[in-house]
């Protein structure tokens, strides 16, 4: 350490004053027993009043526990010793006696030869050789035989050994102590070691090195921001290309054979050098509905984008196959919602435009005296062809079909007449979904279609997709949706695609059975292999059994390896314990609220929330569920009434806004340390791990993460303050099925209150015990199950 300091030009080590050190040793149990017996004797316990030797041995066993003898454990030590001493020494101050006895055995005086050297060096300013002096002060006494420093061999000073300078490594002390006789000595705790030994500190870093480190951090930050911008630019280009080349249109008479089945071969997908799918085959049959499932980050969304590229990049997709991937919202325009959907049928639109043009010309020609009969007959013939083609494509029923789809997605008649530019992003995503359903392509790819839908729209979409005539591939993390809609499940795992027949529940059972069978087969083969190997090793040198040995060796070579599919590691969601708070946490007293220039959303709403409340809020879009959460937190203020929050209650809110607000240029660890600067790396790493974010993901830039992984980072962010109330707005969006199960387990173990807005039936049934319905400017408790509530919506009640 001193050489490093000289090389860096930071000056020599600071002088260490010479002093005599009294070190602490550790008594053996027999020594402690002798001390205890002598101590009792000093209090007159001799002859007939002598203490039972068994009691002395018992006390010796207790007093050799070094942790119990530590100062912070003195109350616990008194509790242990008090009953025994009261009986042996009545009419005494027992607490004082306990401390006195503990002090007798707590320290073992040890005198050690201690050497201290004081170095000083002065250097001339012109760089000449410096002069150094050293003075040695030595005090010599007897050693206790343990090599100095209380029996820690090789670490302390003894004889001519100098005091060790530089970093003091506790693990080295423990390791060397373990080399001695463990029967006679007890390992000291890290607190005792630090208290006994002077731990040298490294010299302060120079201003030059500080500036160098600062420049390095700045370069790393600029590089991360540059990579993020490149990533965003690539996404923008991809979306722009998709928007220009993948506008949903109804295509007829495209040529080639009708699309029945798609046999996709050698599918390989990678992104940023990371391989997601490797040489996999996939068969998609017409009329089947496939659910694509897999862990967050395995590449489901990237695979859909790859399939959308069509015959150019995917072997097995014919050129006449129309593919639609609903990935982005429609562009806001001056078209009405209904027009935006109907314009997808380009042939219908062009035929109607031709019809209008001909009728206009005919009307103008009829008023013109110079009109020729032949020209009128040509126009009539052309009109007949147009009407014939309009009837063939059923053009007159198109507005009704489009309106029905929009109404199912919660667009009422008035909303269908509004321009698309007046809608938010979530509603524009619904328009994009409506256009895709209206077009009815050969292969429809849906990525989390229920994320932007309310429960009414989800129920309608489930029913509509049951009648889907072509091929459907959907990515969803809603267990109920996949169970109701899908006929097959495609599992993306370990860079391979495996198809299972049946819905998601059947997939879980089949895969679990498959894993069990593979493990049993592997265990059976391992046992057989071991038996053969034992036979070969036993009789390898036996000439009489050489033939048998050779046959066993050949059989061993013929045994095929049984590969067991590795199961996914378990996710965990561990919400921190907020501590107990008595009384009501939050209450509404006759609360009313409405946005400016808008109708009232709530009128005289009253309710209370306790520490053990588990509430699920449901209702149609626009009923005020998210607004209610904002009133609870104080983001919005009620127009009348009172919202009472306990002054000791901490509230945390999760929503898509918190996910979108992450600094994607940083890794999760950097982001949380930036948000909470007074926290150590170890504490923050542990907190991230409690939400299923492993070590390798903690140091990965967040723009490379999937939506589900970023959601878990957002959960870690909002819960670091140990909230008493969790307000969760669609928490299962983007989380895979295993992560949702882990979230449910975490919420059930959470010691605080939970209020969640969701349409995920599995999440609500497993984590909520109360169902509140937002409707009619009020919030009411629904005294039945979520299944009954869904049925009431389906029945239109």
Order of alpha helices (4+ residues) and beta strands (2+ residues): alpha-beta-alpha-alpha-alpha-alpha-alpha-beta-beta-beta-alpha-alpha-alpha-beta-beta-beta-alpha-beta-alpha-alpha-alpha-alpha-alpha-alpha-beta-alpha-beta-alpha-beta-beta-alpha-alpha-beta-beta-beta-alpha-beta-beta-alpha-alpha-alpha-alpha-alpha-beta-alpha-beta-alpha-beta-beta-alpha
